[in-house]
Amino acid sequence: MAQDEFLQQSAPSYAYLDDPKDRHVLRVDPARIFCGMEAGRCDLAREGKTFISDKVHFTPVGADAVTDEIMVTLGRDHMADPNGMAALSSD
């Protein structure tokens, strides 16, 4: 999927999450996980693993990748699956 298409489809979510009412909210950006390996692209699948089942739902593998990134963001990276998908983040 083209990264600009992903960002356009996600624009309402980004607008909401970029202006939280509670500044104590931590945000995990799926684009950091799924976009950027190939310039201008967001991966719906990589290395035989599918991440997105449709335009708005993760597969179990995609959900695991986001969960791992949540654990890292919370500073609980020791709880992330050591064989998990957080390492696939493009950052």
Secondary structure, DSSP 8 states (H G I E B T S, - for coil): -BHHHHHHHHHHHHHHHHS-SSTT-----HHHHHBSSSTTBB-SEETTEE-BSSSS-B-HHHHHHHHHHHHHHTT-GGGS-TTSSGGG---
